Amino acid sequence: MITIIGAGLAGCEAAWQCAQRGVPVNLIEMKPTRRSPAHHEDNFGELVCSNSFRGDRLENAPGLLKEELRRCKSLVMTIAERCRVPAGGALAVDRAVFSSYITDEIKNHPLINVITREATEIPSHGEVVIATGPLTDGLFAEDIARLLGNRDFLYFYDASAPLVAADSIDPEHSFKAARYGRGGADYINCPMNKEEFTLFHQALSAAREAPVHGFEDKKVFEGCMPVEVMARRGADTLRFGCMRPVGLRDERTGKGSWAILQLRRDNSAGLVYNMVGFQTHLLFSEQKRVFSMIPALRNAEFLRYGVMHRNSYIQSPGLLNEWFALKQNNRIMFAGQITGVEGYIESCASGLVCGIHAARRFLGQEPISWPKETAIGALCGYISGPGGHRFEPMNINFGLLPALDNPPGDKQEKNRKISERALAAIDRLSIDD
């Protein structure tokens, strides 16, 4: 019996990979008895921040990682495809339906026994996968610290974006289109002229924030930076970041815009939209006041405001090996964002690696060595590198993979060749032997 603690993306993926190989699992999850400050639902695999799994083309690293996961029969990727909503060149899902499907698959698997309770200590025997996420706290966090030699957790601050009701978005000040025409008219785009944007930027820069103990701008994760932090870094940080107008043209006017907020569908019915890139920890009243300055949102109904939370993770390099197992005690594995991988699909990948590795150990089989040319192997290498340095969370990117021997000059073609090399390596693996 393998024990997995936590039923987020990583924990569910690990449990599924074990069970699919005939290995029984005890999956310990504290929901619905207790939720973390960032969680809203009782189902497993809840998507706390965005509903997007990011780019889905082989010319980008997230697209490569998703394709590798598909070929490895990932539960998370299988369910994501079932719950897909239009999002241009990205893979986005109906978050409520996605979590519901994940929960059903896990609870109905005959080899997965779900135990509803809060874990307070690490089991003293057997294979264990710790997938409690970046909000791990209390007695269990203290037990992890003792296990690791009373090391303090590293941390950064993360935030989520508001959700708005579709029927409250002003159609006279918005238009539907996907950036560069990738996909159909998948996004609602909220344009601003220079004067509107200037006033908005000034208000956003000066808006009041909700108190978060210990928060400093320098401790945010760059890939999920609060929009007000971006604003304080300068107007162009917004205009060339989450509000960039490039690749979007209002067909009604035939003109471009000075800045644009994109809204992405958050459920399959198209009743709820996510403010793309607008992670925030402003006071709720300030979110309403400032974001309503965007013409298309002047009468917006905010169904959920953005919130901020502190994410903790361990100093994985020096502690973990390439299978996310402790070097000093390899019956104990860590998966998900607690390891310092950042993002939904990265967490899923770590869970897949842990689940396969735990199952193979249980069955007396040799471990799988994930090729360094693959995105999965690159993540394994990143978290298992030498210690002694300040370790930072990392999304998958092509910089983690080995360079091509003779790369083409065109960046998109180079990335595609890196992806083709990675997928060929994945196809040569025998992960089910």
Sequence and secondary structure as in RCSB ss.txt:
>XXXX:A:sequence
MITIIGAGLAGCEAAWQCAQRGVPVNLIEMKPTRRSPAHHEDNFGELVCSNSFRGDRLENAPGLLKEELRRCKSL
VMTIAERCRVPAGGALAVDRAVFSSYITDEIKNHPLINVITREATEIPSHGEVVIATGPLTDGLFAEDIARLLGN
RDFLYFYDASAPLVAADSIDPEHSFKAARYGRGGADYINCPMNKEEFTLFHQALSAAREAPVHGFEDKKVFEGCM
PVEVMARRGADTLRFGCMRPVGLRDERTGKGSWAILQLRRDNSAGLVYNMVGFQTHLLFSEQKRVFSMIPALRNA
EFLRYGVMHRNSYIQSPGLLNEWFALKQNNRIMFAGQITGVEGYIESCASGLVCGIHAARRFLGQEPISWPKETA
IGALCGYISGPGGHRFEPMNINFGLLPALDNPPGDKQEKNRKISERALAAIDRLSIDD
>XXXX:A:secstr
 EEEE  SHHHHHHHHHHHHTT  EEEEE TTT   TT   SSSS   S SEEEE STTSHHHHHHHHHHHTT H
HHHHHHHTEE  TTEEEE HHHHHHHHHHHHHH TTEEEEES   S  SSS EEE   TT  HHHHHHHHHHTTS
   EEEEEE   EEEGGGS GGG EEE GGG SSS EEEEEE HHHHHHHHHHHHH  B   TT  GGGB GGG 
 HHHHHHT HHHHHTTTT  TT  BTTTTB  SEEEEEEE STTS EEEETT    B HHHHHHHHTTSGGGTT 
 EEE   EEEEEE   TTTB TTSBBSS TTEEE SGGGTB SHHHHHHHHHHHHHHHHHHHTT       TTSH
HHHHHHHHTS  SS    B   GGGS   SS  SSHHHHHHHHHHHHHHHHHH  TT 
